[in-house]
Amino acid sequence: MTTRNGNADRLAKALAIVLGTPEIPLRLRAWDGSEAGPEGAPVLEFHSRRALRRILWSPGQLGLSRAYVSGDIDAPGDIFAAFTALSSAGKFAEPGPFKPLSAGELWTLFRTAVRLGALGPNPAPPPEEARIATKGRVHSRRRDAAAISHHYDVGNDFYSLVLGPSMVYSCAVWPEDAWPGSGDGQVPSGAALADGLDAAQEAKLDLVCRKLGLTAGMRVLDVGCGWGSFALHAAAKYGVTVVGVTLSNEQAILARKRAAEAGLTEHVDIRVQDYRDVRDGPFDAVSSIGMSEHVGRVEMPRYTAALFNLLRPGGRLLNHAISWNAGPTDPDPDSFIPRYVFPDGEMISLGAMSLALESAGFEILDVEALRRHYALTLRAWVSRLEEHWDEASKLTSLGRARVWRLYMASSALGFENGLTGVNQVLVQRPGGDPPPLRRTRWL
């Protein structure tokens, strides 16, 4: 039985200040059982006063993220409904860095914390928060390796629960009937999507192979090869030899194991190596699937130039990358994604990516937008994580599982509302054989 007009009322007013909205769009449940907010709205639970203390010290996305990852707050129902309500409110609906509170708003938040007995020292961040600032300058080799390790060296067994047998950690390509609605919110259930995930990932891998024009005997570079899924597919189905590079030791160990089990050791060479250190070109084709997001805007000219120089004349590059669609905004280092998921990662627009590729000397052959495909993929991953929640939490930590649940659910909503996109840009180094007259060869 819940009580009313208790702590929840004051908490609701404090949360409304942080969100920058007159009324909260959630049903807030406080640690004393009291509730506030609209009836029937998604529920947000505050389990302790420490949750408010975290928000007081970091009033914005970071404070709320820390409270969720640590378990001080929770969204016990439909995670997508809760985050949809939260992300549509006030400051959270505005792209870019979180606008700081005014002096008056901070004073009101402080007084609320006093009344609720929540004052105290700043709680230590959850251990899952990235700490790579001591690893040198941004996008140095050492710091990039630390950032990649933070995200990918979580445990191969954990990732296998989320990704499924395909072990592909990028956007799948779904059949037309996977999302029969008009995109107005009637998204298929996560369980149904999880059942079709492996086939959709294989379709994506094959699409990349066809776009690259792979034929037997070619030598291919896979930049950011992950657990080797594209390398294995390309070698087994198209008869090519693949060099895959990653900065994650755990990824490399499993990729090599998978290559050996498939009898492809002579055709798949997996290295723990920075793409900037690859010296044994030229290659006939290069794939970069979900890797360039780690490069950063400043390093993008160097990235595109390096891949251009690693290709033979006439060779193709397929760059598959998430894009930022919300216009020019400065990255916010204190938001959830850089603190917990992709340290030093940076999404750039499709226009900026295309310009960088053209500036390096590439000719653009084709651009395909897969935004809605990634929304479906993320919902499938969330379903698999929630299905295996207890095991996933034991394999890493409860906090890490909560990071991935928050990250994947919020990212799915970003793709659904168009804040972010994902695009495959196919380019060719001039020279050699000319590109086909029509793209029917890979459709």
N, C-alpha and C positions, 0 to 999 in steps of 0.2 A: 504494500500500500504506500502510495507516495503522498508527500505533504506539499502544500503550496505556500507561496510567499516566504520561503526560506532562503537558503543560500542561492538557489537557482536564479531568483529575480536579480540579485546583485551581479551574479556571474553573467547573466544575459546582457545586462547593461554594459558591463565591462567588455564583453565580446563584441557588442555592437560598436563600441568606440574603436576597437582594433580593426574591425571590418570596414568602418567608415560608412555605416548604414543605420538608419533610425531603429529598425527592428531586425533581429536575427532571423534567418530563414530556416532555422533548425529547432528541434525540440531539445532543449538542454536539460540534462539530468545531473544534479549535483551529488556530491559524496554523502549528503545527509538524506538522499531520497527525494528531495524536492525537485520540481520540474517547472520550467518556464519556456515560453515560445509557442508557436502555433501548433495546435492539435493536429496530429496526423502527419507532421513534417518528419523528415529523417532525424534520428536520435543521435546526439553527441553527448557522451558521458564524461564528466569530470570525476576521476576516481580519488583525487586528493587535492589539497591546497597547493601542493608543489606545482600542479599544472598552471595555476594562476601565477605563481611565482616565476615560472619560466617565461610566461607571456609578459609579465611586468619587466623582466630584464631584457627581453628581446621581443618588443611588441610588434609582431608582424608574422610573416610566413615562417621565419626561423623558429620563433618561440613556439608556435603551434606545432611545427614539425617535430621539434625536440620533445614536446609533450606527448605526441602520438607515438613516436618511435620508442620512447621510454615506457609507454603504457600508462602514463598519467591521464591521458584522455583516450577515448576509444569511440569507434563508430560501429556499434554491434550489429546493425542490420545490413542493408544493401549498401556496400561501399560506394558504388557508383551514384546512388541517389544522394548520399551524404555529401560527396565531393561535388556533385553537380550544384547542390544548394549552396555550398560554401563558396565555390569558385564563381558563382554568379552574383555574389554580394559585394557591393561597394568597391573597396580598393582591390579585392581579389579578382574582380572582373576586368581590371585595367592591366594591360601587358606592361612589362618592364619592371624596374626596381620598385619595391614597396615604398609608398610615400610615408615618411615618418610622421609620428603623431605630433600635434602642437603641444605647447607647454600646458595649456588648459586641459587637453585630453590626457596628458601624462599625469597631471595632478589628480584628475578624477579617477584614473586607473589606480594610482597610488592609494587614494583614500579607500577605494573598494578593497584593495588588498589588506589595508589596516583593519577594516571592519570584519573581514573574513579570516583574519589571523594568518594571512599568507605571506607576510613580510619575512625576509630572511636573506641569507647570502645567495648568490647566483648558483643554482644547482649545476653540477658538472654535466657537460654535454654527454649524451649517450655514447658508449664506446664505438658505435657504428659510424660516428661522424668522422669524415676524412681529416687527416692531419698531414698534409704534404707540403706545407709552406716552408718547411726546413730543408726541402730537397732541391733547393737551387731556384734559378729563375724559371718563370713560366715557359713551358715547352722546351726546356733543356732536355737532353736525353734522359738524364737521371730522374727529373721530375715527371716526365711523361711515363717512364717505367713505373714510378710509384703510383701515378694516377690510374694506370691500367691495372696494376696489381690490386688496388683498392676495389675496383669494380669487378674484375673477372676472377681473381683468386679467392673466391668465396667458397669454393668447393665444387668439384665436378658433379658429385652426387646430388647436391642441391639444385644445380642447373638442370640436371637430367629430369628431376621431378617437374620442374616448371616448363622446360622446353619440349620434353618428350623425346622419343627415339631419334628424331631428326637432328637434335642438338644444333639447331639453327637459331641464332639470336639476332634476327633482323626480320623485317616485314615479309610475311608470306604473300603469295598471290592466289587469291580465292576465285572460284568460279562465279559466274554472273548471278546465279541463284543463291549465293551464300548470304546476301543481304537484299532480299527482294523488295523491301520498302523503299521509300523515297529519301531515306536519310533523315527523317524527321524525328528520330529518337526511337523508332521501333527496331532496335538492334536485336539480332538473334541471341538466344541464351548462350552463356559462356560454355555450358556443358556440351551443347550441340556443336559449337565451334571447336572445342577441344578434340572432339571425335574426328574432325576433318583437318586438323592442324598439320599432320605429317604429309598428307597429300598436297596441301597448299604450299608447304615449304619445298617439297620436291618440284612442284610446278615453278616456283620462283628460281630455284637453282638451274632448272633446265632453260628457263627464259634467258637467264644471264649467259648461259653457254651459247644459245642460238644468236643472241645479240652480238656476242664476241666473234661469231663465225668460226667456232672451234672445229677443227678437223684433226684426224689422227696424225701424230707426229709433231704437233705444235708444242711449244714451250710457253707456259703460262705462269705469271706471277700473281699470287693472291695476297694482297696487302691487308693485314688485319684478318688473318685466316680463321680466327676463332678455334673451334674444335675440329676443324678440317672438313666440314661437311661439303663445301663447294669443291675443294680439291679432290675429295673422294668421288664425288659425282662426276666431275669433269674427266677425271682419269678413267673411271670405270665405263662411262657411257660414251665418251668421245675420243678415247685413246690418246689423250695428251699427257705431257709430263708437267707437273705443277710444283712450283716452289711456293710454299706458304710461310709468311712471316707474322709473328705475333710477339708482343712484349710480355705475355702471360706464361709463366712456367707451367702452371696447371693445365692451361689449354694445350700447350705443346705436348705434354706428357700423354694426354688422352688422345690427341690427334694422331700422334705416332702409333699408339696402341691400336686405334681404329684402322689405320692404314695397314698395319701388319696383319690384323685379323681379316682384312679384305684382300690380302695378297697383293697389295699395291705399293709396297715399300720401295720398289725400284722406280715407281712412277710419281711418288709423292714425297717431297722433301720438306719437312716441317722444321723451321728454325725459330729460335728465340732471338730476334734481330729487329732493330729499328729499320724502317724502310729507307731512311737516309744513309744506311750503311750497306745496302745491297749494291754489289759491284759487278755481278756476273751477268749483266745484260748483254746483248738485247734480248727481249722477250717478244714473242709473236702477239701476245695479248696480256692485258692486266685487268684484274678485277679488284675493286675496292668496295666492299659491301659493309656499310655501317661503320666505317673506319674514319672517314674524313671529319666527322663531328669532334674527334679528339684532337684535330690538328690546330684549330684556332684560326681566326681571321688573319692575324699578322703573319702566320706561317703558311697561309694558303698558297701564295706565289711560289714558295720553295717546294711545297708538296706537288703542285701541278708540274713544275719544271722537272722535278726529280722523276716523276712517272713518265713524262714526255721523253726524257733522255734514256729511260730504261726500255723503251719500245723501239722496235725496228720501224723503218719507214713503211707506212701502210698498216701498222698494227693498231688495234683498237683498245680503248680503255672504257670500262663500264664503271661509272661512279654512282653508287647507290647511297644516298645520304638524306638524313632528316633536314628539313629546311624551316626557317623561322618566317612565318607568313604575316606577322602582326606589325610590319613596318619597322623603321629604324628605332631601336631602343638600345640602351646600354645594358650589358649583362649585369646581373645582380649577384655578386659572389656570396651574399648572405641568404640566398633563397635555397629551397630544399634540394634541388637537383645538384648544384655544384658542391653543396656541403655533404651530401649523403650518397649520391649516385655517380655522377660524372665530374669529378674534380677537374677543373681547367677546361672542361668541354665547352664548345661554343657552336651553336647553330647559326648558320648564315642563310641568307635568302637564296632562292634558286637563281635570281639574277646575278648575285655576287659570285655564286659558284660557276655559273656559265661564263662570266667575264674572266674569272681566274683561269679557267680551262682554255678559253680562246687566247688570252694573253700569253699563255705558255706555248702557243703555236698549234693547238689542236683545232680540228674542224668538227663542229657539232653535227652528228648524224641524226640523233633522235632524242627526244625527252618524253618520258612517261611518268605521270603523276600517279602515286599509289596511296594517297592519303587515307582513303576509306579502308583500304586493305590493311593498313597498320592498326586502325581502330579495332578491326576484327581480330587481328593477331594478338593484340594486347588483352582483349577480353578472354581469348582462349587461354593465355598464360595465367591471368588472374584466376580463372576457373580451376586450372590445374594446381596452382599454388594453394588455393583454399581447400581443394579436395585432399591434398596431402599436407595440410597445415602442421599437424603435430610432428610428422617426420621431418618436414622442411625446417621447422624451428629447432629440432634436435641436431640436425646436420650443420647448422650455422649458429644462430642464436635467435631468440624470439624477436629481439630488436631488428636483426637483419631481415627476418621474414616480414616484419612490419614495414621496413623500408621498401622492400620490393612490392608489397601490396599497395602501398601509397603511391609509389612511383609509377607502377604499371596502370593502375586505375586512373590516376590523374592524367597520365599521358594519353590514355585512350580517349578521354574527354577532350583533350587538346586537339587530337586528330579529328574527332567528330565535329567539333565546332570550327575547325579551320584555322585555329591559332598556329598550329604546326602542320607541316606537310612532309612527304617523303617522295623523292624523285630519283629515277634512274636516268642519268645523262650519259649517252653513248657518244664517244668522240673517237676520232681517228687521227693518227699522226700522218701528215701529208706524205705522199710518195707511195710506191708500191702499187698494189691493185686498187682501182677506184672503188668507192662504196657502191652498193647496189642502187639501182634507179628507184626502187620502191622498198619499203620495209617489210613487205610480205614474207620475206625470208625468215623473220623471227617472230612474226605475230602468230 
